[in-house]
């Protein structure tokens, strides 16, 4: 079969790498793809958000399955448009992708169906939001309502910082239309865990747990990023917590979406925080997380394409999903200056050396290939992932891989996995 993967980051490289292992797949396209992806798939210069361009390409090439990976095309309804022309697509429909596309929608859904989350208020007027902030306890969390590349969440430690966050989001529109509304919520304390789950709208099967590191610098200092590294499994997500989440978070979310006539089929990402009052939902994503995918999918033993088809056909209860017992760690190598200004076009050396080790795989996020060389083309450049029998060994192995790779001003955290 012919498969098209939509997107071009580290998550998509991991998906292409995993899909390529399926015996049913003979050809993979990726749009727009990146340098690393080009070694496994034919990259096509179509923007991930170009719905009509993607549909037209899928029709022309008689694609059997499209995997829509990023949040934007899902929120814009790419799966709906592909299905209209008879092309099988994996991912939620537009009316279900709103679970990530609008934080106000997801918070209201959790309140309505008693799914544990932080207390909150939603504002579409900046003056009202700022007036509310004058009377709150700090720290407090200010979120852009819409999609903001994982960067639309600000933890404010005082009124001035909170006011600035509201002005940046709503008045200066630093996140574009994502700032039409803000969600202001209580600051919860506790370790965070990410759990991704496959669901066909009836059955929900959680994947192995993971934890990510959002801040740019060691010891969780510096600005928020899209993620500087991840590890799986979480050291703190016990079977008892998993059972609680299944009964009080995972199943109720799928049921709630069905009751709202928004059946969710695809990958549901639960961003959880383990508070003294029990697990609560920080956020939902309507797709595979990045860079969580880089540690979760290497542990998957079941054919990923088989899972995709079972979800599309609402037969998820008919397959068994198996996981590798090994631990996985991914260290992100970023451009100097990320998440602020950074240079691109720098030559990357040493990837082959790192991958000589059978337990290391290097997933490309922001790279391009020119004249047989890999060059940097984004903020997060590579995700160096290692699999080992336990987390400590996987951490050591991942950093051995990082040590073999170089590009000018490369920046990475030294404490991935030690939360």
RAJO-V610903 format. One line per field, one symbol per residue. psi: psi as a letter, one per 30 degrees, with the letter a starting at -180 (. if undefined). A space follows every 10 residues. Layout:
psi->???
//
This chain:
psi->lkkkkklgae eeeeeeeeef fkffkfkklk jfaaeeefff ljkkikkfgi eeeeeeeeee ghkfkkjjel eefeffgeee eeefggkkkk lllefeffee fjeeeeeeee eeghkkllkl lkkgkeeeee eeffglllll kkkkeakhhg ggkkjkflee eeeeeeeeee efhfgbffge lkkklkjkkl kkkkjkkkkg fekkjkakll kljelellgh lalkafkgll lklkffilee eeeeeeefee eeeeeeeefg hhkjkbkkkj jlkjlfglkl kelklglklj geeffeeffk fkjeeeeeee eeghhffglk kkkkfllkkk kkjlkkfkgb klllgkkklg eeeeffkfgk kjkkdillkk hgkklkgaek eljjkkklfl eeeeeeeefe eeffkklkgk klkggkfg.
//
